[in-house]
Amino acid sequence: MPLDSGGGGGRRESSLNVLSTVLEPCSYDPITGFYRDGCCTTGPEDAGSHTVCVEMTAAFLELSKVQGNDLSTPRLEFGFAGLKPGDRWCLCAPRWQEAFLAGAAPRVFLRATEISALEYCALADLKRFAADLV
């Protein structure tokens, strides 16, 4: 896939989702994504692979907080209002996999989950938690 040559920091111009179709946005409110562009796109500087679009749950937010990644507390100095259940967010693929193994995986929006998430998560597991398959 071509890389962005217009100052995008190496992110891809257009990405595919885990269903091999065009990646859809995850959330603009709250604004999400490693690049804070609303999409779960990734690039070489995204060491966490923020590629899985999820719907936050209380159980996942608590698990994340206990593991040292507090996503619910506002950090206004970084422009981060904190997440609450129901918010959509680009989650690190390895973190989703950890939550899956712990029985606390949040639901996934497959059309907004970037294909490279499959390096950490099995498509069958993501599909079991799909919020956008009918």
Number of C-alpha atoms within 10 A of each C-alpha: 8 10 14 14 11 9 7 12 14 16 21 17 13 12 24 19 23 24 15 12 14 15 21 20 19 29 22 14 10 16 17 21 25 23 17 14 14 21 27 31 32 24 17 10 11 15 10 13 25 28 30 36 32 27 22 23 19 15 15 21 21 16 18 19 14 10 9 9 13 16 18 18 14 13 12 9 7 7 8 14 14 14 19 15 14 13 15 25 27 30 25 22 23 18 19 27 20 16 17 17 10 11 11 19 23 26 22 27 26 27 24 29 31 29 24 19 26 16 11 15 18 12 15 9 13 24 17 11 17 17 17 12 11 4
